[in-house]
Amino acid sequence: MNQTKQKTATSGKENTHKPYKKQEKGTAKKKQTTKNLSGKKTVTKSNYKRPQKPKLPIKIIPLGGLNEIGKNITLYEYDGDMFLVDCGMSFPDEEMPGIDIVIPDFTYVLENKDKIKGMVVTHGHEDHIGAIPYLLKDFNVPIFATRLTIGLIEGKLKEHKLLADAKLNTVQAGDTVSLGKFNVEFINVNHSIPDAVGFAINCPAGTVIHTGDFKIDTTPIDGNVIDLGRFGEYGKKGVLALLADSTNAERPGFTSSEKLVGGSFSHFFSQAEGHRIIIATFSSNIHRIQQIINEAIHCNRKVAVSGRSMINVVSVASELGYLNVPENVLIDVSDINNYEPGEIVLVTTGSQGEPMSALHRIAFSDHRQIEIIPGDMIIISATPIPGNEKLVSKVINELMKRGANVVYEKMYDVHVSGHACQEELKLIMSIVKPKYFIPLHGEQKHLIKHAGLAEQVGIDPKNIIISQNGNVIELQKNSVIAKETVQAGRVMVDGLGVGDVGSIVLRDRKLLSDDGIIIIAMSVDRYTREIISGPDVVTRGFIYVKESEELIKEINELACDILERCYIHNVRDWNTVKAKVKEGISRFLFSKTKRSPMILPIIMEVNV
């Protein structure tokens, strides 16, 4: 069991902050001196009650991570002091053409930056650290995280040229940091990345446990088992609220240990004797990469790494000692052709079928250094994230067309989740014994299922709060209020633009992708309103002009007819004229083609 230490994260010196004392129960009684009839002094007790300052509620404000996968960020507040937990991103869906990533709306954070004392980070996955650079551009908040997490954050800040001024503080499980009126203790948990932690958040209103992403692995690769004992100690003292990971709330049983995957690797490595092995997995799953390296050493194979994020993570993890890589095991991708296929293991990104990933480029012969050799064994060591199934299937099909043997089914045990399943979720609730329960990190179906598990372990349904991003949850010992809301949502990043693409732009992009665009350009005499040139019709993504001359001719005639009618009815406002041209041609095209392209009229006034 870890012994908690009251020390600062930066200096390691003993902290002078005193633990919060419980308020005395009952009433304070005051001694009072009076005189009796004989003149002697006697001491009596009065019923004087010392006024007590009422306790304030702790406010919990999820700004991301609810009704979605990713973009996790939560704000805590007590008596004017605030701090943040995590600051993640998510990837765009099919309704966001052209968008690179999605980050939280920081409006409320920036409005309160004078009150925010810092940010604590649970672990180094993109959905928990990916938006940090975008926040630090406007607010240089102090950040507290474990060593590997800090290393991964440093890499991201270096890319954005923010590292020099960042306030990064390294802590370890068992440490406690003071953030205004909050004390935050870091508690070790298991996840699919090392150095993951949960938090015990202490303030005068009570203790809140925030698990972050976690699972219970009794045989973890690094030997650091989740500190259930510390969670249990807080449960015995009394926990006001528990906020827990809901990602796998629909899955029964327990999540398998990461060591299960190592056994599967051993089996497939022996089957692939004489052939090259290519393994696609999440770049952040350092424990899995370590198992791949261990098996490669056992089979006398060299290991090459492909994919930008994979190279970065392996470099940071090796430098910090989280990956044990003997000399002469890692080789550069450019050197793989210097070895026989049976001497190579290639670790790459692309387990989700991402179009720009290394595995996708390999599958479609678009990689500059790697070509599929018939007989290659491809192991996709991941389960498709909901929505990515088609992308993954597309990559698998292409790899098989080129003669590769692809291992991807769940039955082969080449992947285990990093998130707790139902029995683990119930176990953590039984240990912590919270009065209030708030499910985090998941879509609505995950949150509701997690709430049902809480009822099974005896938590009062009235004390289970299924929240939304932006809701302000005010908790006290005997009350919960969740009426207020603050601004929260998503901000889209497109190239170097942050927040300059909104719903209108996305609507236009989707319309362009669905039915294309038609531009109708003409020049009109400023005074007579006669058409001098045009209409000229330019179309992209709608029809092929050379094969649709009759339709183009009808569009020209209709545009001229609409302009003439505007002239007859003395409609002189050009915005109105353009709107009528757009409306008339849109109706005509839909009647002819049952399609609704974007129509862009361009009418220029000229002096003749």
MARDOVO-160370 format. One record per atom (N, C-alpha, C): residue in one letter; x, y negated, z. Coordinates in steps of 0.05 Angstrom, whole numbers, plus 5000, padded with zeros to 4 digits. Layout:
BEGIN
AXYZ/...
END
This chain:
BEGIN
M501750245000/M500050005000/M501849755000/N501249564982/N502849324981/N502349155005/Q504549035016/Q504348845037/Q504148565024/T501948425029/T501648155017/T503547965031/K504447775015/K506347575025/K505247295020/Q505447125040/Q504646845036/Q507146695027/K507446675000/K509746524990/K509046384964/T510546184957/T510046044933/T511246204910/A510046164886/A510846314863/A513546214852/T514145964856/T516545854843/T519045874860/S518845834886/S521245834902/S521746094917/G519646244923/G519946484939/G520146434968/K519946174977/K520146105005/K517446165019/E517646195045/E515246245060/E513345995058/N510846045054/N508945825051/N507945745078/T507745485082/T506845385108/T503745375110/H502445455088/H499545455088/H498445655109/K496745565127/K495645735147/K493245885137/P492946135145/P490546285136/P488046145146/Y485846165130/Y483346045138/Y482246195162/K481346035183/K480146155207/K477146165204/K475946375214/K473046395214/K471946195234/Q469746075227/Q468445885246/Q467346045269/E467545915293/E466546045317/E463446075316/K462446305324/K459546335325/K458546215352/G455946165352/G454746055376/G455145755378/T454645635402/T454845345405/T457045285424/A458245055420/A460344965438/A459044835462/K459944915486/K458644815511/K460544625525/K459544395534/K461144185546/K460644175577/K462844165591/K462644145620/K461843865628/Q460043835648/Q459043575656/Q459243555687/T460343335697/T460643285725/T458443105736/T457143195758/T454943035770/T455443035801/K453942865814/K454042855844/K451442955855/N451643125877/N449143215890/N448443025912/L446343095927/L445342915949/L447442865970/S449143055975/S451143015996/S453542855987/G453542785961/G455742625951/G458042795940/K457843065942/K459943225931/K459643265900/K461943295887/K461943335858/K461443625852/T459743675833/T459243945823/T459543945793/V460244175782/V460544205753/V458244375743/T456844265723/T454644415710/T455144425680/K453844615666/K454144645637/K451644525623/S452244365603/S450044245588/S449444405563/N447344345549/N446644485524/N447544325499/Y449644165503/Y450644005481/Y451744185459/K450944135434/K451844285411/K453744115394/R456144215389/R458044065373/R457144085344/P456843865330/P455943885302/P458044025285/Q457144205267/Q458944345250/Q458544265221/K460844235207/K460644155179/K459644395162/P457544355147/P456344585132/P458344675111/K458344945106/K460145055086/K459044985058/L460944925040/L460244875013/L460245134996/P458745134974/P458845384958/P461345394941/I462045634933/I464045674912/I462645684886/K463645534866/K462445534839/K464145704820/I462745874806/I464046044786/I462845984759/I464545894740/I463545804714/I464845954692/P463646174681/P464746304658/P464546124633/L466746074620/L466845904596/L467246074571/G467546334575/G467946524552/G467946804563/G467646994545/G467847274553/G465147404559/L462947264558/L460347374563/L458747384537/N457347604532/N455947654507/N457847654483/E460247734488/E462247744466/E464647914476/I466248004457/I468748144464/I471047954459/G472447874480/G474647694477/G473947414487/K475847224482/K475446944489/K474846904519/N476347054536/N475847064564/N477046814578/I475346674593/I476246444609/I474146384630/T475046354655/T473146304677/T474246084695/L472545894703/L473345674720/L472145714748/Y473845684768/Y472945694796/Y473145414808/E471245344826/E471245084839/E470345114868/Y471744964886/Y470844944913/Y471644664924/D469644514933/D470144254946/D472044074930/G471544064903/G473043884886/G475543994875/D476444224884/D478844354873/D478044574854/M479444594831/M478844794811/M481344944802/F480945184791/F483145324777/F481845504756/L483445584736/L482545744714/L483646034716/V482046224707/V482946494704/V482946564674/D485246614663/D485546694635/D484746474615/C485646504590/C484946314569/C485446454543/G483446614535/G483846794512/G482446704487/M483046854465/M481846804439/M480247054430/S478847024408/S477547254396/S477947224366/F477347444351/F477747444323/F475047384309/P475047264286/P472547184272/P471047424262/D468447394260/D466747614249/D466047554220/E464347714208/E463747684180/E462247424174/E461147304194/E459747054191/E461546804191/M464146854193/M466046624194/M468146644172/P467346624147/P469346654126/P471546434127/G474046524125/G476346344124/G477446274151/I476046344173/I476946264200/I479146454209/D481246344222/D483446514231/D482946634259/I482346464278/I481646554305/I479546374317/V478346464339/V476346314353/V477246274382/I477146034392/I478045964419/I475745844435/P475945834461/P473745714477/P473545404472/D471245304479/D470845014479/D471944904505/F474044734504/F475344634528/F474244374538/T471944284528/T470844024535/T470643994566/Y469344184579/Y468944164608/Y471544174623/V473444344614/V476044364626/V477544094625/L477543964602/L478943714598/L477643484614/E474943494616/E473543294632/E474343314662/N475243544671/N475843584699/N478743644704/K480543574685/K483343654688/K484743534712/D483643314723/D484843204747/D484243374772/K482243544770/K481543714793/K482843994791/I483744064767/I484744334762/I487544364772/K488044544790/K490644584803/K492444774788/G491344944771/G493045134757/G491345344742/M492845524729/M491545754716/M492946004724/V491446214731/V492546474736/V491646664714/V493446844706/V492947014682/V493147304690/T491147464682/T491047744690/T493047924676/H493347884649/H495248044634/H495747924606/G497448044590/G498447924566/G497047984540/H494548074540/H493048124516/H492047864504/E491747864477/E490947624463/E488347514472/D486447694480/D483847594489/D483947464516/H486347454528/H486647324554/H488747104554/I490547104534/I492646894533/I492646744506/G491146844486/G491546734459/G490846444455/A489146324472/A488346044469/A489945854486/I491845964502/I493445794520/I494845564505/P496145624482/P497545404468/P495645174460/Y493145244453/Y491245034444/Y490344864467/L490244984491/L489544824515/L491944654523/L494344764523/L496644614532/L497344374515/K496344364490/K496744134473/K495343884485/D493243934500/D491743714512/D491943694543/F492843914555/F492843924585/F495044114593/N497244014604/N499544174611/N499144294639/V497344484641/V496644604667/V498744794676/P499444804702/P501345004712/P500145284709/I501845484701/I500845754695/I502345944713/F500946134726/F502046334744/F501346604733/A503346774728/A502847044717/A505247224723/T504847484719/T507047674723/T509147654701/R511447784704/R513747734688/R513247794658/L512148024652/L511648094624/L509647894612/T507547834627/T505547644617/T506747374610/I508447274628/I509847024624/I511647044599/G512947274595/G514647314572/G513047294546/L510647414545/L508947404521/L507847124517/I507146984539/I506246704536/I508446524525/E510946574535/E513146414525/E513446444495/G513146684484/G513346724456/G511346564440/K508846554450/K506746404437/K507246104438/L508146014462/L508645724464/L511045634447/K512945814444/K515245754427/K514445704398/E512545874389/E511445844361/E510145564358/H508845474379/H507345224378/H509044984387/K511645034392/K513544824401/K512544694427/L511644854446/L510644754471/L512144854495/L514145034490/L515445174512/L517044994530/A518344794519/A520144614534/A518744484557/D516244394553/D514844244574/D512844414591/A512644674584/A510644844598/A511544894627/K509544914644/K509944964673/K509245254679/L511145434673/L510745724676/L511945824702/N510445974718/N511246074744/N510846374745/T513046524750/T512946814751/T512346914779/V510347094781/V509647214806/V509647514803/Q509047664824/Q508847954822/Q506448044839/A505548284834/A503348394850/A504048384879/G502248284896/G502648254924/G503147964932/D503947794913/D504347514919/D501747364921/T501847144935/T499546964938/T500346684931/V498746544914/V499346264907/V497046094918/S497745844926/S495845654936/S495145454914/L492645434908/L491645254887/L489545074900/G490344854912/G488544684927/G487444834950/K484844844952/K483444984975/K483145284970/F484345384948/F484245664942/F486845804948/N486746044958/N489046234959/N488446464940/V490146514921/V489646734902/V491846944905/E490947184912/E492847414915/E492747584890/F495147654880/F495347824856/F495448124865/I493648284854/I493448564861/I493848744837/N495648934839/N496349104816/N493949274807/V493549284780/V491549454768/V492749594744/N491549804735/N492349944710/N490849844686/H492249824664/H490949734639/H492749844616/S492149774591/S493749874569/S496149694563/I496949534582/I499349374581/I500449354609/P503149364612/P504249344639/P503749074652/D504249064678/D504148814694/D501348694694/A499248854691/A496448744694/A495748724723/V494248514730/V493448464757/V490448384758/G489248424782/G486748304789/G487248094810/F485247954819/F485647744839/F483647764862/A484747704886/A483047654909/A483147354913/I480847224910/I480746924911/I479446854937/N481046724954/N480146654981/N479746354984/C477546274995/C476945995002/C475045995025/P474445765038/P472745755061/P469945875056/A469045885031/A466346005025/A466346305027/G468746425025/G468946715025/G471046825005/T471047085001/T472947214983/T471547314959/V472647254935/V471647354910/V473847534897/I473047774889/I474947954875/I474347924845/H476447874829/H476347844800/H478148064789/T477048274777/T478748504770/T480448454745/G479548284726/G480748284700/G480148544686/D481548594664/D481248854650/D482749064666/F481549294671/F482849494688/F481749774682/K483249974691/K482250244693/K483750374717/I482850604725/I484250754747/I485750984735/D488350954733/D490151154722/D491851264744/T491451514751/T492951634774/T495751734765/T496251744738/T498851824729/T499851624708/P500151374715/P500951174695/P503851214686/I504551124663/I507151164651/I509351034669/D508750794679/D510750654695/D510650724725/G508750894733/G508550974761/G507150784779/N506350554769/N504950354786/N501950404786/V500950554805/V498150614807/V496650374817/I494150344808/I492450124817/I492350114847/D492449884859/D492549854888/D489749864900/L488550104900/L485850124911/L485850074941/G488050124954/G488250074983/G487749774989/R488949604973/R488649314978/R485749224973/F484649334951/F481749274946/F480049364969/G480749604980/G479249715003/G479449545028/E481849435032/E482249255056/E480449015054/Y480248895030/Y478448665027/Y475548755030/G474848995021/G472149095024/G471349125054/K473349205071/K472749235099/K472448955112/K473948755103/K473748495115/K471148345106/G470148415082/G467748285072/G468348125047/V467048195025/V467448064999/V464847924991/L465047674985/L462647524977/L461747614949/A463547644930/A462747704903/A464947864889/L464048034870/L465848194853/L465248124824/L467248044809/L467048004780/L468748214767/A467448394750/A468948624740/A468548664710/D470448794698/D470648854670/D468349044661/S466848974641/S464549134632/S464949274605/T467349264594/T467749354566/T466749644562/N467449824581/N466750104578/N464350184595/A462549994602/A460350054620/A458450264609/E458450304582/E456650494570/E457850774570/R460350804576/R461651064574/R461651214600/P460551464601/P460451604626/P463251714634/G463451794659/G465851934668/G468151744675/F470651854672/F473051704677/F474651664651/T476151454650/T477951414627/T480451594630/S481251714609/S483551894609/S486151744614/S488051884625/S490651764630/S492251724604/E493851524604/E495551474581/E497451704575/K498051864595/K499852094590/K498652304572/L496052304569/L494752494551/L495652444522/V496052184515/V496852114488/V499752224483/G501452214503/G504152314501/G504252604493/G502452764505/G502253054498/G501453094469/S499552924459/S498652944432/S500952874413/F502452664419/F504752584403/F506752824400/S507252954422/S509053184421/S508153394402/H505553444402/H504353654384/H504753574355/F504053324348/F504153234320/F507053194310/F508853114328/F511653094320/F512753364311/S511953574325/S512853844318/S511653934292/Q509153854286/Q507853924261/Q509053784237/A510153544242/A511153374220/A514053414214/E515153634222/E518053694218/E518653674188/G520753504182/G521553464155/G520153244140/H518053124153/H516552904141/H516752654159/R516352434146/R516452174160/R513852144176/I514052014199/I511751964216/I511351664218/I508951574213/I508251284215/I505951274236/I506351114257/I504251094278/I503350804280/A500750764277/A499550494280/A498250484307/T498850274322/T497650244348/T497649944355/F496349874377/F496349594386/F499149514395/S500049284386/S502749204391/S503249164421/S501249094436/S501549044465/S501649294482/N501049524470/N500849774486/N503749884490/I505149754508/I508049814512/I508350104522/H506550194539/H506750464550/H506650674527/R504950624507/R504750804485/R507250794467/I508250554463/I510650524447/I512950674461/Q513050654488/Q515150804502/Q514951104498/Q512451204498/Q512151494494/Q512951574465/I512451404446/I513351454419/I516351464417/I517651274430/I520551264430/I521751514444/N520551584466/N521451824481/N521252074464/E519052104449/E518652344433/E520552334409/A521052094398/A522852064375/A525752154384/I526552074408/I529152144418/I529352454421/H527152574431/H527152864435/H527353004408/C526352894387/C526353024360/C528552914343/N530452764354/N532752654339/N531852484316/R529952314321/R529052124300/R529751844307/K530151674287/K530551394291/K527851254290/V527651024304/V525150874306/V525450604292/A523650544273/A523550284261/A520850154268/V520849894270/V518449744278/V517649544256/S515049544249/S514049374227/S511649224237/G511348974227/G509148804236/G510148584255/R509448344249/R510548114264/R509948134294/S507448194301/S506848204330/S508148434344/M508448664329/M509748894340/M512648844346/I514048714327/I516848644330/I517248454354/N515448254356/N515648064378/N515348194406/V513248364408/V512648494434/V514948684441/V515848844422/V518049034428/V520548884437/S521048664424/S523348504431/S523148394459/V520848274466/V520448164493/V520548384514/A519148604509/A518948824529/A521648954533/S523248984513/S525949094515/S527748904531/E527548654525/E529248454539/E528648434569/L526048464576/L525248444604/L525348714618/G526048924604/G526349184617/G523849354619/Y521649274605/Y519249434605/Y519249654585/L521149644566/L521549864547/L524449964550/N524650224553/N527350344555/N528050464528/V529850314514/V530650404487/V533650444487/P534650694486/P537550744485/P538750614459/E541350574460/E542750464437/E542450654413/N542550534389/N542550684364/N539950834359/V537750774374/V535150904368/V533550724350/L533450464356/L531950274339/L533650204314/I532450204291/I533750124266/I531949914252/D533049764234/D531549574219/D529849714198/V527549604191/V525849724171/V527349744144/S529049554138/S530449554113/S532449784110/D533049914133/D534950134133/D533650414131/I530950434131/I529750694133/I530350874109/N530950754086/N531550914062/N534351044063/N535850964084/N538551084088/N538351354103/Y535951424111/Y535551674126/Y533651854112/E533752114118/E531852304108/E529152244120/P526852304106/P524252254118/P523852384145/G524852624149/G524552764175/G526152644198/E527652434192/E529252294213/E528052034222/I525651964212/I524551694216/I521851704230/V521451524249/V518851464260/V518451164256/L516251084244/L515650804239/L513250724257/V513650524274/V511450424291/V510550154279/T507950134274/T506949904259/T504349794271/T503649564263/T501049444269/T499049534247/G496449474251/G494449534231/G492549744239/S492349814264/S490650034273/S487649964270/Q487049704266/Q484349614262/Q483649554232/G485549624215/G485149584186/G485249294177/E486549114193/E486648834187/E487948794160/P486748624142/P487748604115/P490648504112/M491648354131/M494348244130/M496348414146/S495448624158/S497148784175/S499048964159/A501149064172/A503149224159/A501949474147/L500349624163/L499249874153/L497449824129/H495849614128/H494149554106/H495849504081/R498049354084/R499849304061/R501249554051/I501949724070/I503149984063/I501150154047/A498650164056/A496650324043/A496050234015/F496149974010/F495549863983/F498049793967/S500249913975/S502849883960/S503549583958/D503049433979/D503649143979/D505849073999/H507149284010/H509249234029/H511949224015/R513649034020/R516049004005/R518149214011/Q517949344035/Q520049534043/Q519149814047/I516549864049/I515550134056/I513550224035/E514050464024/E512250594005/E511450864017/I508950944013/I508051204023/I509451424007/I510451624021/I511551864009/I509552094014/P508852243993/P507052463997/P508052644019/G506252714038/G507052874061/G507552714087/D507652444084/D507852274108/D505552334127/M506252344153/M504152374173/M503552094185/I501052004181/I500151744192/I498351804216/I499151694239/I497551724263/I496351444270/I493751424269/I492451174277/I491651204307/S493351084324/S493051124353/S491350904365/A488850894357/A486950694366/A484150774358/T482150664372/T479350694364/T478450434352/P477050444329/P476250194316/P474450024335/I475149774337/I473449584351/I470849554336/P468449544349/P465949514335/P466049304314/G465249374289/G465449194267/G467749244248/N469749394258/N472149444242/N472149714229/E470049874233/E469950144223/E470450164192/K469149984177/K469449984148/K472349924140/L473549734153/L476249654147/L478149894151/V477850034174/V479550254180/V479150484160/S476550544153/S476050754134/S477250694107/K477250444099/K478350354073/K481350414073/V482750354095/V485650404096/V486150704096/I484650854112/I485051154113/I484651274085/N482651194070/N482151294044/N484551244025/E485551004026/E487850934009/E490351094016/L490851134042/L493151284050/L492851574041/M490451684042/M490051964033/M490351984003/K489551783988/K489851793959/K492851813951/R494551703968/R497451703962/R498851943974/G497252143984/G498452393992/G499252404021/A498452214038/A499152214066/A497152394082/N498152514103/N496452654122/N495752454145/V493152394147/V492352184166/V490952314190/V491852244214/V490652334239/V489252094252/Y486652114255/Y485251884265/Y482851964283/E481852204282/E479452284297/E479952274327/K477852214342/K478052214371/K478852494382/M478052704368/M478452974379/M481453034382/Y483152874369/Y486052934370/Y487452804394/D485952644409/D487052514433/D489552344427/V489352184406/V491652014399/V491151724409/H488951694425/H488451434437/H486751474462/V487351314482/V485651294506/V485150994511/S482950934523/S482150654528/S483750544552/G483950284553/G485150154576/G483050044595/H480550114591/H478349994607/H476950214623/A475950144646/A474650334664/A471950424653/C471450684656/C468850794649/C466950794674/Q464650904671/Q462550864691/Q463350954719/E464651184722/E465251274749/E467451104762/E469250994746/E471250814757/E470050544766/L468150454749/L466750204756/L465150234782/K463850464785/K462350504810/K464250534834/L466550664829/L468450694851/L469550424861/I470150244842/I471249994851/I469149834866/M466549854857/M464449714871/M464049834899/S464250094902/S463950224928/S466150154947/I468550114936/I470850044953/I470649754962/V470049574943/V470049284949/V467549204966/K465349334961/K462849284976/K462048984975/P461748874951/P461048584949/P458148534956/K457648294966/K454848214969/K453548144942/Y455048004926/Y454147924899/Y455848054878/F454548114855/F456048244834/F455548094807/I457648034793/I457447894767/I459048044746/P457748194728/P459248334707/P460448134687/L462948194679/L464448024660/L465348184636/H466348054616/H467748174593/H466148374578/G464248284562/G462748474546/G460348344533/E459148494514/E456648404501/E454348444521/Q452048344514/Q449748354532/Q449148634540/K449348824522/K448749104528/K450649214549/H453249124548/H455149214568/H454549094595/L453848834596/L453348704621/L450848834635/I448748884619/I446349004631/I446949284641/K448449444626/K449149714635/K450749704660/H452649514662/H454249484686/H452549404710/A450649234705/A448749154727/A447249404737/G446449574719/G445049824727/G446849994744/L449450014738/L451350164755/L451550044783/A451449784784/A451549644811/A449149724828/E446849744815/E444449824830/E444750104841/Q446050284825/Q446450564833/Q448150584858/V450050404862/V451750414886/V450650254909/G448150154906/G446850034929/G446949734930/I447849594910/I447849304910/I445049204904/D444049024921/D441348914918/D440948784890/P438948874875/P438548754848/P438348454848/K437348334871/K437148044872/K439847914874/N441948074880/N444647964883/N446348024859/I445148124837/I446648174813/I446047954793/I448147814784/I447747584766/I448847644739/I447047674719/I447947694691/I447847414679/S450247314674/S450447024668/S450946984638/Q451146734630/Q451746654603/Q454146464604/N455546444582/N457746244581/N456645964586/G457945824605/G457045554611/G455345534636/N454245764646/N452645754670/N454345694694/V453345534713/V454745474738/V453445634760/I454945834770/I453946014791/I454945914818/E453145824835/E453945724862/E453245944882/L455346034896/L455046254915/L455646154944/Q453846234962/Q454346204991/Q453646475004/K454146495029/K453646745043/K450846835040/N448846655040/N446046735040/N444546615017/S445846514996/S444346404974/S446046414948/V444646424926/V445846404900/V444146224882/I445346034869/I443945854851/I445445864824/A443945884802/A445145894775/A443345744756/K442845494761/K441045324745/K442545144726/E444745024736/E446244834721/E447844964699/T448244824677/T449944914655/T451844694646/V454144774636/V456144584625/V456644664596/Q458044494582/Q458644544554/Q460544774551/A459844974537/A461545204531/A460745324504/G462645424490/G461945534464/G464545624450/R464445614424/R466845704409/R467845474391/V470445474388/V471845284371/V473345444351/M473045384325/M474245544304/M476845424295/V478945594292/V481545504283/V481945604254/D482345414236/D482745474208/D485245344199/G487445504196/G490045394189/G490945214212/L491644964205/L492444774226/L490144614237/G487744664226/G485344514236/G484144654260/V483644514282/V482444624306/V479844474310/G477544604307/G475044484313/G473844314290/D475244304267/D474244144245/D472344304227/V472044554233/V470144724218/V467844794237/G465444714229/G463144764246/G461044934231/S458644924242/S456545094230/S455845014202/I455944754196/I455144664169/I457244754149/V459844734155/V461944824137/V461745134133/L461245274155/L460945564153/L458545644135/R456345494138/R453945544122/R454645504092/D456145284086/D456845234058/D458745454048/R460645544065/R462445754056/R460946014050/K459046074067/K457446314064/K455746294038/L454646064034/L453046024009/L454746053985/L457145933986/L459045953963/L459746253958/S460246393980/S461046673977/S458746853967/D456246763974/D453846923966/D453146883936/D452846623928/D451746563902/D453346363885/G455546273895/G457246093879/G456345803880/I457345643860/I456845363859/I456345273830/I454645073827/I454244943801/I454644643805/I456344523789/I456844233789/I455644123764/I453843923767/I452543783744/I453543493744/A455143433724/A456343163723/A455243003699/M454642753703/M453642583681/M454242293687/S454442133666/S454941843668/S452341703659/V451541483674/V449041343668/V449641043667/D448440913647/D448740623645/D447540493670/R449140303681/R448240183706/R445640033703/Y445139913680/Y442739743677/Y440439883663/T440940023642/T438840153627/T438040423638/R439740543654/R439340803665/R439341033644/E440440973621/E440641173600/E443141343605/I442941603598/I445141783601/I447141733578/I449541663586/I451641603566/I453241853559/S453842013579/S455242263573/S454242483592/G454342723583/G453342943599/G450443003593/P449143163610/P450343293633/P452243523625/D454443533640/D456443743638/D456043933661/V455844183656/V455344393677/V457944553680/V458944553705/V461244723713/V460244913734/T460845173731/T459945363751/T462245553759/R462345623784/R464245813795/R462846013813/G463146263807/G462046473824/G459046513821/F457846393799/F454946423795/F454446573769/I455246473747/I454946603721/I457446553705/Y457846723684/Y460046683665/Y458846503643/V459946263641/V458646053623/V458446153594/K460546273584/K460646343555/K458446553548/E457546703568/E455546903563/E452746803572/S452546553580/S449946453590/S449446173578/E449946143552/E449645883540/E446745783540/E444845963537/E442045883537/E441245773564/L442145903586/L441445813613/L442745533618/I445145493609/I446545243613/I445045023597/K444045083573/K442544893558/K440044803572/E438645003584/E436144943599/E436744773624/I439044823637/I439744653660/I440244373652/N441644333628/N442144063618/N439543913612/E437744053599/E435143923592/E433543853617/L433544033637/L432043973661/L433243743676/A435943723677/A437243493690/A436443233677/C436443223650/C435642983636/C432742913641/D431043113642/D428243073647/D427742953675/I429143053695/I428842953722/I429742663723/L432042593710/L433042313710/L430942133697/E429742223675/E427842053661/E425342003678/R424442213692/R422142173710/R422741973733/C425241993743/C426041803764/C426041513753/Y426841483728/Y426941223716/Y424041113712/I422241293703/I419441213699/I418141123725/H418741263747/H417541203773/H419241003789/N421140883776/N422740663788/N424240763813/V425141013813/V426841113835/V429741033829/R430840843844/R433440733838/R435640813859/D434840923881/D436741013901/D438141263892/W440841253889/W442241483877/W442141733895/N442041693921/N441841933938/N439242083934/T437041923929/T434442043924/T434442183897/V435742053877/V435842173850/V437442433851/K439742433865/K441242683867/K439742903881/A438242823902/A436643023917/A434543153899/K433242983881/K431243093863/K432443273842/V434843193832/V436243363813/V436843633826/K437943623850/K438743863864/K436244043869/E434043923878/E431644083885/E430444203860/G430244053838/G429044153814/G430544373801/I433244343800/I434844553788/I434944803805/S434944763832/S434944993850/S432545163846/R430145033844/R427645193839/R427745333812/F428745193792/F428945313765/F430745563765/L433145543778/L435045763777/L434046003793/F432645943815/F431546173831/F429446313815/S427746163800/S425646293784/S426846463762/K429146383752/K430446523730/K432246753739/T433646713762/T435746903769/T435347033797/K433446913813/K433047003841/K435646963857/R437246763850/R439546683865/R439446393871/S440846313893/S440846033902/S443645933905/P444945863883/P447645753885/P447645473898/M449945393907/M450245113917/M450244933892/I448644723893/I448444543870/I449544273878/L451444173863/L452743923869/L452443723846/P450443543846/P450143343825/P452143123828/I453443043806/I455242813807/I454342613786/I453242383794/I452242183776/I453841933779/M455141843757/M456841613758/M455641383742/E455541143754/E454540903741/E456840773726/V456340693701/V458440553685/V457240303672/N458940113667/N458139873653/N458839913623/V456839873606/V457339913577/V457639643564/
END
